[in-house]
Amino acid sequence: MTNILEKIVQNKKESLIEIKKANSLDVLEKKIKTLSNFLDFKQSITKNKNVSLITEIKKASPSAGVLVKDFNHINIAKMYIDNGATCLSVLTEEKHFLGKLDYIKDIKDKFKIPVLAKDFFIDPYQIALSKSYGCDCVLLIIAALDQKQSDEIYAEALKHNLSVIVEVHDHKEAEKALKYEEALIGINNRNLKTLDISINNTISIFEILKDHKGPLISESGIKDENDARYIFENSGIKNFLIGESLLKSDNPAALMRKFSQITQ
């Protein structure tokens, strides 16, 4: 089977060559200084005593194809915000997820809510690039990086006062993630190499991460409130990154309300 993650990372390396030519770090840093709408993503989750929903905006994915035909990121963002989203996750990877960094700028210009730039970060340069569009948090996927890359990208994100979600999928990755003390840790129920899903992955890996001082997030494959409640009851995790189940739902607002009630 083709390793999907390797393919995406290779494409990202190729696209960054052209992006770097068009946007110097100096230009990006100057652009960042003109922005004043940054928010504390991590604190928004930490201070929330109830269920935190990080709701995802994405047009497509390698596993599901096109999710939203009449895609309008502003309308989706408004719907999520109106129904109690704590933060937003915005896909910015262009080739496989049909995302754009411009989506973050558009959303942050219109709404006051913390936004995660959901992409495949393989180069510290991407930190300034993403922040220059207004993001408040970045994603560090352990499976996509070696130790040196992870350390450099994490340090660059903290230098830019961004929150970091360190994403893990197995026990080995979870153990590596513990060193990133300021990070949120996301447990991905989807194997990025095969795209297989099991929500039991969160419960299994929680035992390694339970003493981490930052928030823990369960990501991917959470279809409904029963899945979320199962995760909460078996791990205590009440922070969820949810995308496809909301984007494909006939009534996403009602589903969000059900997710929010699982601890009651």
C-alpha positions in Angstrom: 0.0 0.0 0.0 1.2 3.5 -0.8 2.2 5.4 2.3 -0.1 8.4 2.0 1.9 10.5 4.5 5.1 10.1 2.6 3.4 11.2 -0.6 1.9 14.3 1.0 5.3 15.2 2.6 7.1 14.9 -0.7 4.6 17.1 -2.4 4.9 19.7 0.4 8.7 19.8 0.0 8.3 20.5 -3.7 5.7 23.2 -3.2 7.8 25.0 -0.6 10.6 25.5 -3.0 8.4 27.9 -5.1 6.7 29.5 -2.1 10.1 30.4 -0.6 11.2 32.0 -3.8 8.1 34.2 -3.7 8.0 35.0 0.0 11.2 35.8 1.9 11.3 35.3 5.7 11.9 39.1 6.0 8.8 39.9 4.1 6.7 37.4 6.2 8.0 38.8 9.5 7.1 42.3 8.4 3.6 41.2 7.4 3.2 39.5 10.8 4.0 42.8 12.6 1.1 44.5 10.8 -1.4 42.0 12.3 -3.1 42.5 15.7 -5.8 39.8 15.8 -3.8 36.9 17.3 -5.6 34.9 20.0 -4.4 32.3 22.6 -5.5 28.9 21.1 -4.2 26.8 24.0 -5.7 29.1 26.7 -9.1 29.0 25.0 -9.1 25.2 25.6 -7.4 25.2 29.0 -9.8 27.7 30.6 -12.9 25.9 29.1 -14.4 23.8 31.9 -16.8 22.1 29.5 -16.3 20.1 26.2 -14.0 21.9 23.8 -14.8 21.4 20.1 -12.1 22.2 17.6 -14.2 22.1 14.5 -12.6 21.6 11.1 -13.0 23.4 7.8 -11.9 21.4 4.9 -13.1 20.9 1.4 -11.6 17.4 0.8 -9.4 14.7 2.1 -7.4 11.7 0.7 -9.7 9.3 2.5 -13.1 10.8 1.7 -12.5 12.8 -1.5 -14.5 16.0 -1.8 -16.6 16.6 1.3 -18.3 19.8 0.6 -19.3 20.6 -3.0 -20.6 24.1 -2.5 -17.7 25.0 -0.2 -17.7 28.3 1.5 -15.3 28.6 4.4 -16.8 31.8 5.8 -20.3 30.2 6.0 -18.9 27.0 7.6 -16.9 29.1 10.1 -20.0 31.1 11.1 -22.1 27.9 11.6 -19.4 26.5 13.9 -19.0 29.7 15.9 -22.8 30.2 16.2 -23.0 26.7 17.7 -20.3 27.0 20.3 -17.0 26.0 18.7 -14.1 26.7 21.0 -11.5 26.9 18.1 -11.4 26.3 14.4 -9.1 24.0 12.5 -8.6 25.2 8.9 -7.0 22.9 6.3 -4.4 24.8 4.4 -2.7 22.0 2.5 -3.6 22.6 -1.2 -2.9 19.5 -3.2 -4.6 16.7 -1.2 -7.1 18.7 0.9 -7.8 21.5 -1.4 -7.0 24.0 1.3 -5.6 27.6 1.3 -3.9 29.8 3.7 -6.2 32.6 2.5 -9.0 30.8 4.3 -7.4 31.7 7.7 -7.0 35.3 6.8 -10.6 35.6 5.6 -11.9 34.0 8.8 -9.7 36.0 11.2 -10.7 39.2 9.4 -14.4 38.4 10.1 -14.5 36.5 13.4 -12.8 36.5 16.8 -11.9 32.8 17.3 -8.5 31.0 17.6 -7.5 29.2 14.4 -5.3 26.2 13.9 -3.4 26.1 10.6 -3.9 22.4 9.7 -1.0 21.5 7.4 2.0 19.3 7.1 4.8 21.3 8.8 8.2 20.0 7.7 10.2 23.3 7.7 10.5 26.0 10.3 9.9 28.5 7.5 6.2 27.4 7.5 5.7 28.9 10.9 6.2 32.5 9.8 4.4 31.7 6.6 1.3 30.5 8.4 1.4 33.2 11.1 1.5 35.8 8.4 -2.0 34.8 7.4 -3.2 35.1 11.1 -3.1 31.6 12.5 -2.9 31.1 16.3 -1.8 27.5 16.4 0.2 25.1 14.2 0.4 21.3 13.9 3.4 19.2 14.5 2.9 15.6 13.2 5.5 13.3 14.8 5.0 10.7 12.1 6.1 13.1 9.4 9.3 14.4 11.0 12.6 13.3 12.4 13.6 14.4 15.9 15.7 17.4 14.7 12.8 18.7 12.5 10.3 18.3 15.3 12.5 20.2 17.8 13.2 23.0 15.3 9.6 23.5 14.2 8.4 23.4 17.9 11.0 26.0 18.9 10.1 28.2 16.0 6.4 28.1 16.9 7.1 29.1 20.5 9.4 31.9 19.3 6.5 33.2 17.3 4.1 32.9 20.4 2.0 30.3 18.6 0.3 27.4 20.3 1.4 23.9 19.1 -0.6 20.7 18.7 1.8 17.8 18.7 0.0 15.0 16.9 0.7 11.3 17.7 -0.8 8.0 16.6 1.1 5.3 18.5 2.8 4.6 21.8 6.3 5.4 20.5 5.2 8.8 19.1 3.4 9.6 22.4 6.5 9.0 24.4 8.4 11.4 22.0 5.7 14.0 22.4 6.0 14.2 26.2 9.2 16.4 25.9 7.1 19.2 24.3 5.9 20.5 27.6 4.2 23.6 26.3 2.3 21.8 23.6 -1.2 20.5 23.4 -1.1 16.8 22.3 -3.5 15.5 19.8 -4.1 11.7 19.6 -5.0 10.9 16.0 -7.4 8.0 15.7 -6.5 7.8 12.0 -3.3 6.2 10.9 -1.9 8.7 8.5 0.1 6.0 6.7 -2.8 3.7 6.0 -5.8 5.9 6.8 -7.3 3.2 9.0 -9.3 4.5 12.0 -10.0 3.3 15.6 -11.3 5.6 18.3 -9.8 3.1 20.8 -6.5 4.6 19.8 -7.1 7.6 22.0 -7.9 5.3 25.0 -4.8 3.2 24.5 -2.4 6.1 24.1 -4.0 8.2 26.9 -2.2 6.1 29.5 1.2 7.4 28.3 0.1 11.0 28.1 -2.2 11.3 31.1 0.5 13.2 33.1 1.2 15.7 30.4 0.4 19.2 31.7 -1.1 20.5 28.4 -4.5 19.7 27.1 -5.0 16.4 25.3 -7.2 16.2 22.2 -8.8 13.3 20.5 -8.8 13.7 16.7 -10.4 12.0 13.7 -13.0 9.3 13.3 -15.4 10.6 15.9 -18.8 10.1 14.2 -21.3 11.1 16.9 -21.8 11.9 20.5 -21.7 8.2 21.4 -18.1 8.0 20.2 -17.2 11.2 22.1 -18.8 10.0 25.2 -17.1 6.6 25.0 -13.7 8.4 24.7 -14.6 10.8 27.6 -15.8 8.0 29.9 -12.6 5.9 29.3 -10.0 8.6 29.4 -11.5 11.8 30.7 -10.5 13.6 27.5 -13.2 16.2 26.6 -11.4 18.1 23.8 -12.2 16.9 20.3 -11.1 17.9 16.8 -14.0 17.0 14.6 -14.4 17.6 10.9 -15.9 15.1 8.5 -18.8 14.0 10.7 -19.9 17.7 11.0 -19.2 18.6 7.4 -21.2 15.5 6.1 -24.0 15.9 8.6 -27.5 16.9 7.6 -27.8 18.9 10.8 -24.3 19.9 12.1 -25.7 22.4 14.5 -27.7 19.7 16.3 -24.7 17.3 16.3 -22.5 20.0 17.9 -25.0 20.5 20.7 -25.0 16.7 21.3 -21.2 16.7 21.4 -21.2 19.5 24.0 -23.5 17.6 26.3 -21.5 14.3 26.7 -20.1 15.2 30.2 -23.5 15.9 31.7 
